[in-house]
Amino acid sequence: MQRVYNYGSFLQAFGLKTLMEQRGHEVRYVDIEKKKGYVPKKKSKFLIKLNKIKYCDRYFFKRMDYSKKNKELNKLFYEADKEYLGLTDDNMTAEGLDTVIIGSDEIFNCSPESVWGVTGQRFGDIPEAKKTLSYAASCGYTSVGDMSEDDRKLVTSALGKLECVSVRDENTRMFVKELTGKEPEMNLDPVFIYDFKNEIEKGEKEGVPDYPYMIVYAYHNRIKTRKEINAIKKFASKKGLKTISIGGSLPWCDEFAVISPFQVLAYFKHADCIVTDTFHGTVMAAKLNKPLAVLVRDSNANKLDDLLNRLNIETRKVTDIGRLKEALEIKNDYENCNDIVEKECQHAKRYFDNAGL
């Protein structure tokens, strides 16, 4: 999933790669194979046009500008992928590799509407490699019940080929346990386990705002209800903060930052506060001990509830936007969280040691 143009995907891929390099390994990526003959559902052209009409509002011209910025952002990701991840335009296979690590993020997602289709490769069936294991893999919102009987057999067989199984959340733990009867390890995302100290310093040199600001980290148009927007803007205004959207363009924010992945970490470090509804937005804010509000809905509760509980920062959870101010004004309460992360860093080290890495 390293080819997904998303800051979280990039940082977890870079973090895991660098952790392995620090352990003395030469590392390259393997591309996800699409299921043969699989054609994902295409969005209706009518619905696409209707969606565009829906967004003909007072932010119309700002949306047009942000559309150009999104193209700039894609180009930036393409260059960063080549420079820091070593990705090429060619298909990258597992041929000649000693070990393949599957993970992290939603690599175990088994939705029948996946852009790849359900194949054995993503779950452990990689005959080219001598050894396969997973690290902090997730099936996201999906479950065993989402699969057809044929897919279930395929995934069960593939998981059985993993020498070690590591997942990042309770839903995926139950998914693996139900299919294999075995208890997987549970590990934190690589963005927690790798420290990124040097990369943050690099991002700071690339530049961060010299004025007070709030980061709104979400996917494009994900935070869009009038109630949510008003609450966020009201809090920022009272605190004298500019709102900067990162990750996805939000036209109601003051700015949309087109910045490098390492700059994102630097922006997070120097932000006055962060509002997010994403997994990696929460990870980055918690890692840097920032004032944080996590917007939890039915669509993201599966992974965010699990993450907040594991880090012991449930007070940052906002299901009623009326709690936004309360969550953002919590005084630094990350002591337990930091202890948990430190223990999980040691847990990850032991996991890789036991896997012979």
VONU-393283 format. One record per residue (C-alpha): x, y, z; residue number from 1; residue in three letters. Coordinates in nm, 4 decimals, decimal comma, m for minus. Example, Ala and Ser with C-alpha at 12.3 -4.5 7.8 and 13.67 -1.06 7.14 Angstrom:
2
{{1,2300 m0,4500 0,7800} 1 ALA}
{{1,3670 m0,1060 0,7140} 2 SER}
END
This chain:
357
{{0,0000 0,0000 0,0000} 1 MET}
{{0,3107 0,2168 m0,0269} 2 GLN}
{{0,1867 0,3490 m0,3630} 3 ARG}
{{m0,1242 0,5068 m0,2096} 4 VAL}
{{m0,0862 0,8855 m0,2151} 5 TYR}
{{m0,1550 0,9335 0,1512} 6 ASN}
{{0,0724 1,0655 0,4277} 7 TYR}
{{m0,0118 0,7813 0,6646} 8 GLY}
{{0,0596 0,5175 0,4009} 9 SER}
{{0,3922 0,6812 0,3151} 10 PHE}
{{0,5074 0,7233 0,6754} 11 LEU}
{{0,4183 0,3696 0,7853} 12 GLN}
{{0,5933 0,2297 0,4767} 13 ALA}
{{0,9022 0,4451 0,5336} 14 PHE}
{{0,9041 0,3691 0,9070} 15 GLY}
{{0,8910 m0,0080 0,8603} 16 LEU}
{{1,1533 0,0037 0,5843} 17 LYS}
{{1,3915 0,2076 0,7994} 18 THR}
{{1,3396 m0,0142 1,1030} 19 LEU}
{{1,4438 m0,3145 0,8932} 20 MET}
{{1,7446 m0,1285 0,7518} 21 GLU}
{{1,8538 m0,0439 1,1067} 22 GLN}
{{1,8461 m0,4180 1,1736} 23 ARG}
{{2,0922 m0,4747 0,8896} 24 GLY}
{{1,8610 m0,5711 0,6039} 25 HIS}
{{1,8467 m0,4559 0,2448} 26 GLU}
{{1,4872 m0,3558 0,1796} 27 VAL}
{{1,2617 m0,3063 m0,1199} 28 ARG}
{{0,8879 m0,3104 m0,1678} 29 TYR}
{{0,6547 m0,5589 m0,3326} 30 VAL}
{{0,3548 m0,4338 m0,5272} 31 ASP}
{{0,0072 m0,5688 m0,4609} 32 ILE}
{{m0,1168 m0,8048 m0,7303} 33 GLU}
{{m0,4682 m0,7525 m0,8592} 34 LYS}
{{m0,6955 m1,0523 m0,8793} 35 LYS}
{{m0,6895 m1,1937 m1,2312} 36 LYS}
{{m0,9965 m1,0906 m1,4264} 37 GLY}
{{m1,1183 m0,8746 m1,1373} 38 TYR}
{{m1,2923 m0,5533 m1,2367} 39 VAL}
{{m1,3821 m0,3248 m0,9435} 40 PRO}
{{m1,7131 m0,1454 m0,9545} 41 LYS}
{{m1,6967 0,1829 m1,1373} 42 LYS}
{{m1,8689 0,4908 m1,0031} 43 LYS}
{{m2,1680 0,6057 m1,2008} 44 SER}
{{m2,0815 0,8969 m1,4313} 45 LYS}
{{m2,4173 1,0470 m1,3422} 46 PHE}
{{m2,3398 1,0326 m0,9685} 47 LEU}
{{m1,9955 1,1847 m1,0286} 48 ILE}
{{m2,1524 1,4798 m1,2127} 49 LYS}
{{m2,4224 1,5099 m0,9473} 50 LEU}
{{m2,1558 1,5205 m0,6772} 51 ASN}
{{m1,9800 1,8057 m0,8576} 52 LYS}
{{m2,3046 2,0010 m0,8796} 53 ILE}
{{m2,3589 1,9458 m0,5065} 54 LYS}
{{m2,0342 2,1284 m0,4359} 55 TYR}
{{m2,1201 2,4381 m0,6398} 56 CYS}
{{m2,1296 2,6521 m0,3266} 57 ASP}
{{m1,9574 2,9613 m0,1900} 58 ARG}
{{m1,6313 2,7675 m0,1866} 59 TYR}
{{m1,6544 2,6948 m0,5626} 60 PHE}
{{m1,3494 2,8976 m0,6685} 61 PHE}
{{m1,1495 2,7781 m0,3700} 62 LYS}
{{m1,2316 2,4207 m0,4684} 63 ARG}
{{m1,0991 2,4890 m0,8191} 64 MET}
{{m0,7744 2,6219 m0,6722} 65 ASP}
{{m0,7470 2,3238 m0,4369} 66 TYR}
{{m0,8040 2,0895 m0,7302} 67 SER}
{{m0,4829 2,2274 m0,8845} 68 LYS}
{{m0,3079 2,1915 m0,5496} 69 LYS}
{{m0,4145 1,8270 m0,5285} 70 ASN}
{{m0,2366 1,7647 m0,8585} 71 LYS}
{{0,0733 1,9330 m0,7127} 72 GLU}
{{0,0423 1,7095 m0,4076} 73 LEU}
{{0,0254 1,3956 m0,6228} 74 ASN}
{{0,3429 1,5033 m0,8009} 75 LYS}
{{0,5109 1,5643 m0,4655} 76 LEU}
{{0,4149 1,2134 m0,3480} 77 PHE}
{{0,5465 1,0631 m0,6715} 78 TYR}
{{0,8855 1,2279 m0,6188} 79 GLU}
{{0,8984 1,1362 m0,2473} 80 ALA}
{{0,8133 0,7746 m0,3313} 81 ASP}
{{1,1088 0,7567 m0,5674} 82 LYS}
{{1,3544 0,9368 m0,3379} 83 GLU}
{{1,2709 0,7857 0,0008} 84 TYR}
{{1,0939 0,4575 m0,0746} 85 LEU}
{{1,2876 0,3628 m0,3861} 86 GLY}
{{0,9728 0,2924 m0,5850} 87 LEU}
{{0,9998 0,2602 m0,9609} 88 THR}
{{0,7432 0,2779 m1,2384} 89 ASP}
{{0,7911 m0,0952 m1,2981} 90 ASP}
{{0,5941 m0,3631 m1,1202} 91 ASN}
{{0,7936 m0,4710 m0,8152} 92 MET}
{{0,7698 m0,8435 m0,7359} 93 THR}
{{0,8880 m1,0712 m0,4544} 94 ALA}
{{1,1285 m1,2559 m0,6843} 95 GLU}
{{1,4618 m1,3206 m0,5124} 96 GLY}
{{1,3585 m1,2028 m0,1654} 97 LEU}
{{1,4438 m1,3948 0,1504} 98 ASP}
{{1,1608 m1,2500 0,3562} 99 THR}
{{0,8436 m1,0529 0,2876} 100 VAL}
{{0,6754 m0,8527 0,5625} 101 ILE}
{{0,3080 m0,7871 0,4941} 102 ILE}
{{0,1942 m0,4667 0,6529} 103 GLY}
{{0,0981 m0,2356 0,7816} 104 SER}
{{m0,2318 m0,0488 0,7446} 105 ASP}
{{m0,5413 m0,2105 0,5880} 106 GLU}
{{m0,3475 m0,4715 0,3918} 107 ILE}
{{m0,5893 m0,7418 0,5208} 108 PHE}
{{m0,9001 m0,5523 0,4036} 109 ASN}
{{m1,1215 m0,8195 0,2483} 110 CYS}
{{m1,3980 m0,6054 0,1022} 111 SER}
{{m1,5320 m0,7534 m0,2229} 112 PRO}
{{m1,5187 m0,3972 m0,3595} 113 GLU}
{{m1,1442 m0,3636 m0,2956} 114 SER}
{{m0,9527 m0,2065 m0,5850} 115 VAL}
{{m0,7363 m0,5215 m0,5904} 116 TRP}
{{m0,9901 m0,7935 m0,5249} 117 GLY}
{{m0,9213 m1,0616 m0,2648} 118 VAL}
{{m0,5994 m1,2505 m0,3421} 119 THR}
{{m0,3804 m1,4810 m0,1360} 120 GLY}
{{m0,0755 m1,2572 m0,1770} 121 GLN}
{{m0,1958 m0,9888 0,0643} 122 ARG}
{{m0,2569 m1,2496 0,3361} 123 PHE}
{{0,0655 m1,4517 0,3143} 124 GLY}
{{0,0701 m1,6675 0,0002} 125 ASP}
{{0,3975 m1,5465 m0,1570} 126 ILE}
{{0,5808 m1,8556 m0,2881} 127 PRO}
{{0,8713 m1,6494 m0,4273} 128 GLU}
{{0,9897 m1,5640 m0,0753} 129 ALA}
{{1,1519 m1,8074 0,1674} 130 LYS}
{{0,9602 m1,6592 0,4612} 131 LYS}
{{0,6542 m1,4384 0,5067} 132 THR}
{{0,5185 m1,2621 0,8121} 133 LEU}
{{0,2918 m0,9663 0,8846} 134 SER}
{{0,3428 m0,6583 1,0991} 135 TYR}
{{0,0554 m0,4485 1,2396} 136 ALA}
{{m0,1759 m0,5563 0,9572} 137 ALA}
{{m0,5403 m0,4491 0,9626} 138 SER}
{{m0,8581 m0,5567 0,7882} 139 CYS}
{{m1,0099 m0,2170 0,8688} 140 GLY}
{{m1,3871 m0,2233 0,8940} 141 TYR}
{{m1,4216 m0,5629 0,7201} 142 THR}
{{m1,4756 m0,9000 0,8822} 143 SER}
{{m1,4956 m1,2700 0,8017} 144 VAL}
{{m1,8649 m1,2273 0,7271} 145 GLY}
{{m1,7849 m0,9908 0,4400} 146 ASP}
{{m1,6161 m1,2671 0,2394} 147 MET}
{{m1,7609 m1,5256 0,0057} 148 SER}
{{m1,6979 m1,8896 0,0922} 149 GLU}
{{m1,4309 m1,9151 m0,1797} 150 ASP}
{{m1,2521 m1,6022 m0,0541} 151 ASP}
{{m1,2685 m1,7315 0,3012} 152 ARG}
{{m1,0949 m2,0557 0,2015} 153 LYS}
{{m0,8323 m1,8619 0,0046} 154 LEU}
{{m0,7567 m1,6206 0,2897} 155 VAL}
{{m0,7469 m1,8977 0,5518} 156 THR}
{{m0,4966 m2,0915 0,3419} 157 SER}
{{m0,2820 m1,7812 0,2848} 158 ALA}
{{m0,2768 m1,6840 0,6547} 159 LEU}
{{m0,1586 m2,0373 0,7316} 160 GLY}
{{0,1561 m1,9699 0,5288} 161 LYS}
{{0,2661 m1,6820 0,7567} 162 LEU}
{{0,5457 m1,7790 0,9949} 163 GLU}
{{0,4484 m1,4989 1,2341} 164 CYS}
{{0,1262 m1,2984 1,2413} 165 VAL}
{{0,1062 m0,9440 1,3778} 166 SER}
{{m0,2037 m0,7234 1,3654} 167 VAL}
{{m0,2748 m0,3734 1,4896} 168 ARG}
{{m0,6323 m0,3851 1,6224} 169 ASP}
{{m0,8891 m0,6019 1,7988} 170 GLU}
{{m1,1099 m0,6478 1,4913} 171 ASN}
{{m0,8172 m0,7931 1,2955} 172 THR}
{{m0,7133 m1,0095 1,5914} 173 ARG}
{{m1,0582 m1,1682 1,5936} 174 MET}
{{m1,0474 m1,1988 1,2124} 175 PHE}
{{m0,7216 m1,3983 1,2241} 176 VAL}
{{m0,8303 m1,6021 1,5283} 177 LYS}
{{m1,1606 m1,7009 1,3662} 178 GLU}
{{m0,9963 m1,8105 1,0414} 179 LEU}
{{m0,6851 m1,9829 1,1784} 180 THR}
{{m0,7627 m2,0674 1,5397} 181 GLY}
{{m0,4337 m1,9014 1,6336} 182 LYS}
{{m0,3761 m1,5925 1,8490} 183 GLU}
{{m0,1788 m1,3261 1,6572} 184 PRO}
{{0,0553 m1,0716 1,8125} 185 GLU}
{{m0,0800 m0,7182 1,8477} 186 MET}
{{0,1622 m0,4377 1,7641} 187 ASN}
{{0,1473 m0,0633 1,7213} 188 LEU}
{{0,1754 0,0996 1,3797} 189 ASP}
{{0,5322 0,1623 1,2479} 190 PRO}
{{0,4758 0,5387 1,2737} 191 VAL}
{{0,4843 0,4878 1,6514} 192 PHE}
{{0,7711 0,2393 1,6550} 193 ILE}
{{1,0155 0,4404 1,4403} 194 TYR}
{{1,1112 0,7702 1,6080} 195 ASP}
{{1,1320 0,9978 1,2963} 196 PHE}
{{1,3588 1,2399 1,4845} 197 LYS}
{{1,5872 1,3069 1,1870} 198 ASN}
{{1,2938 1,3284 0,9479} 199 GLU}
{{1,1154 1,5839 1,1672} 200 ILE}
{{1,4299 1,7975 1,1702} 201 GLU}
{{1,4423 1,7714 0,7912} 202 LYS}
{{1,0768 1,8793 0,7746} 203 GLY}
{{1,1478 2,1775 1,0003} 204 GLU}
{{1,4221 2,2887 0,7619} 205 LYS}
{{1,1733 2,2680 0,4755} 206 GLU}
{{0,9606 2,5176 0,6679} 207 GLY}
{{0,6690 2,5444 0,9085} 208 VAL}
{{0,4245 2,8338 0,9659} 209 PRO}
{{0,5470 3,1178 1,1877} 210 ASP}
{{0,1977 3,1942 1,3190} 211 TYR}
{{m0,0406 3,0078 1,5537} 212 PRO}
{{m0,2394 2,7390 1,3721} 213 TYR}
{{m0,4699 2,4419 1,4050} 214 MET}
{{m0,4239 2,1373 1,1810} 215 ILE}
{{m0,7387 1,9762 1,0439} 216 VAL}
{{m0,6222 1,6371 0,9195} 217 TYR}
{{m0,8880 1,4534 0,7222} 218 ALA}
{{m0,9647 1,3105 0,3819} 219 TYR}
{{m1,1085 1,5343 0,1099} 220 HIS}
{{m1,4488 1,6712 0,2162} 221 ASN}
{{m1,4788 1,4200 0,5024} 222 ARG}
{{m1,5496 1,6924 0,7590} 223 ILE}
{{m1,8358 1,8703 0,5890} 224 LYS}
{{m2,1422 1,9121 0,8131} 225 THR}
{{m2,2236 2,2698 0,9012} 226 ARG}
{{m2,2257 2,1840 1,2714} 227 LYS}
{{m1,8745 2,0348 1,2636} 228 GLU}
{{m1,7324 2,3134 1,0482} 229 ILE}
{{m1,8796 2,5878 1,2654} 230 ASN}
{{m1,7508 2,4298 1,5871} 231 ALA}
{{m1,3972 2,3941 1,4513} 232 ILE}
{{m1,3869 2,7453 1,3044} 233 LYS}
{{m1,5334 2,8946 1,6212} 234 LYS}
{{m1,2694 2,7323 1,8427} 235 PHE}
{{m0,9883 2,8398 1,6092} 236 ALA}
{{m1,1185 3,1963 1,5914} 237 SER}
{{m1,1418 3,2309 1,9697} 238 LYS}
{{m0,7859 3,1031 2,0086} 239 LYS}
{{m0,6520 3,3189 1,7240} 240 GLY}
{{m0,5532 3,0171 1,5149} 241 LEU}
{{m0,5454 2,9769 1,1397} 242 LYS}
{{m0,6954 2,6493 1,0187} 243 THR}
{{m0,4694 2,4441 0,7914} 244 ILE}
{{m0,6074 2,1354 0,6194} 245 SER}
{{m0,3546 1,8578 0,5615} 246 ILE}
{{m0,4084 1,5268 0,3885} 247 GLY}
{{m0,7263 1,6269 0,2100} 248 GLY}
{{m0,8495 1,9602 0,0824} 249 SER}
{{m1,1143 2,1232 0,3017} 250 LEU}
{{m1,2238 2,4494 0,1344} 251 PRO}
{{m1,3648 2,5960 0,4551} 252 TRP}
{{m1,0166 2,5960 0,6135} 253 CYS}
{{m0,7930 2,9028 0,5784} 254 ASP}
{{m0,5231 2,7068 0,3958} 255 GLU}
{{m0,4578 2,3738 0,2263} 256 PHE}
{{m0,0953 2,2701 0,2833} 257 ALA}
{{0,0837 2,0980 m0,0052} 258 VAL}
{{0,3887 1,9728 0,1814} 259 ILE}
{{0,6264 1,6771 0,1973} 260 SER}
{{0,5581 1,3805 0,4294} 261 PRO}
{{0,8363 1,4873 0,6650} 262 PHE}
{{0,7084 1,8446 0,6640} 263 GLN}
{{0,3747 1,7076 0,7831} 264 VAL}
{{0,5438 1,5724 1,0951} 265 LEU}
{{0,7091 1,9104 1,1510} 266 ALA}
{{0,3738 2,0873 1,1038} 267 TYR}
{{0,2209 1,8514 1,3620} 268 PHE}
{{0,5059 1,9172 1,6049} 269 LYS}
{{0,4588 2,2951 1,5935} 270 HIS}
{{0,0781 2,3053 1,5731} 271 ALA}
{{m0,1221 2,4539 1,8597} 272 ASP}
{{m0,3775 2,1739 1,8275} 273 CYS}
{{m0,5019 1,9043 1,5903} 274 ILE}
{{m0,8486 1,7953 1,4821} 275 VAL}
{{m0,8659 1,4683 1,2896} 276 THR}
{{m1,0962 1,1833 1,1972} 277 ASP}
{{m0,8217 0,9514 1,0683} 278 THR}
{{m0,6084 0,6741 1,2129} 279 PHE}
{{m0,2685 0,8189 1,1228} 280 HIS}
{{m0,3730 1,1733 1,2127} 281 GLY}
{{m0,4399 1,0385 1,5615} 282 THR}
{{m0,1111 0,8450 1,5598} 283 VAL}
{{0,0991 1,1492 1,4655} 284 MET}
{{m0,0718 1,3793 1,7168} 285 ALA}
{{m0,0428 1,1277 2,0011} 286 ALA}
{{0,3189 1,0502 1,9137} 287 LYS}
{{0,4028 1,4194 1,9449} 288 LEU}
{{0,1773 1,4705 2,2516} 289 ASN}
{{m0,0340 1,7428 2,0913} 290 LYS}
{{m0,3716 1,8857 2,2031} 291 PRO}
{{m0,6057 1,6623 2,0061} 292 LEU}
{{m0,9695 1,6039 1,9168} 293 ALA}
{{m1,0549 1,2829 1,7297} 294 VAL}
{{m1,3888 1,2882 1,5492} 295 LEU}
{{m1,5327 0,9370 1,5760} 296 VAL}
{{m1,8260 0,8244 1,3611} 297 ARG}
{{m1,9793 0,4914 1,2684} 298 ASP}
{{m1,7587 0,4796 0,9569} 299 SER}
{{m1,4295 0,5093 1,1480} 300 ASN}
{{m1,5194 0,3888 1,4986} 301 ALA}
{{m1,3874 0,0380 1,4398} 302 ASN}
{{m1,0223 0,1415 1,4205} 303 LYS}
{{m1,0269 0,4720 1,6098} 304 LEU}
{{m1,2000 0,3375 1,9212} 305 ASP}
{{m0,9469 0,0565 1,9346} 306 ASP}
{{m0,6518 0,2944 1,8916} 307 LEU}
{{m0,7717 0,5463 2,1526} 308 LEU}
{{m0,8363 0,2680 2,4029} 309 ASN}
{{m0,4983 0,1041 2,3470} 310 ARG}
{{m0,3212 0,4374 2,3999} 311 LEU}
{{m0,5352 0,5253 2,7028} 312 ASN}
{{m0,6390 0,8604 2,5526} 313 ILE}
{{m1,0148 0,8005 2,5271} 314 GLU}
{{m1,0747 1,1560 2,6533} 315 THR}
{{m0,9668 1,2809 2,3087} 316 ARG}
{{m1,2644 1,1084 2,1475} 317 LYS}
{{m1,5379 1,3379 2,0137} 318 VAL}
{{m1,8676 1,1811 1,9060} 319 THR}
{{m2,0674 1,4961 1,9815} 320 ASP}
{{m1,9040 1,8008 1,8215} 321 ILE}
{{m2,0169 1,9975 2,1237} 322 GLY}
{{m1,7267 1,8268 2,3080} 323 ARG}
{{m1,4648 1,9658 2,0696} 324 LEU}
{{m1,3556 2,2498 2,2997} 325 LYS}
{{m1,3385 2,0180 2,6014} 326 GLU}
{{m1,1183 1,7670 2,4178} 327 ALA}
{{m0,8806 2,0286 2,2766} 328 LEU}
{{m0,8352 2,2017 2,6104} 329 GLU}
{{m0,7308 1,8893 2,8017} 330 ILE}
{{m0,3953 1,9547 2,9640} 331 LYS}
{{m0,1114 1,7253 2,8653} 332 ASN}
{{m0,2250 1,3790 2,9703} 333 ASP}
{{0,0069 1,1680 2,7583} 334 TYR}
{{0,2175 1,0146 3,0376} 335 GLU}
{{0,0393 0,6775 3,0256} 336 ASN}
{{0,0300 0,6909 2,6465} 337 CYS}
{{0,4048 0,7467 2,6283} 338 ASN}
{{0,4683 0,4551 2,8641} 339 ASP}
{{0,2499 0,2324 2,6472} 340 ILE}
{{0,4323 0,3368 2,3307} 341 VAL}
{{0,7717 0,2721 2,4914} 342 GLU}
{{0,6641 m0,0775 2,5974} 343 LYS}
{{0,5230 m0,1428 2,2502} 344 GLU}
{{0,8533 m0,0392 2,0912} 345 CYS}
{{1,0222 m0,3113 2,2965} 346 GLN}
{{0,7419 m0,5523 2,2080} 347 HIS}
{{0,7996 m0,4853 1,8370} 348 ALA}
{{1,1727 m0,5446 1,8810} 349 LYS}
{{1,1051 m0,8818 2,0427} 350 ARG}
{{0,8612 m0,9715 1,7662} 351 TYR}
{{1,1202 m0,9092 1,4958} 352 PHE}
{{1,3879 m1,0874 1,7020} 353 ASP}
{{1,1656 m1,3946 1,7354} 354 ASN}
{{1,0950 m1,3804 1,3614} 355 ALA}
{{1,4687 m1,4040 1,2941} 356 GLY}
{{1,4967 m1,0480 1,1664} 357 LEU}
END
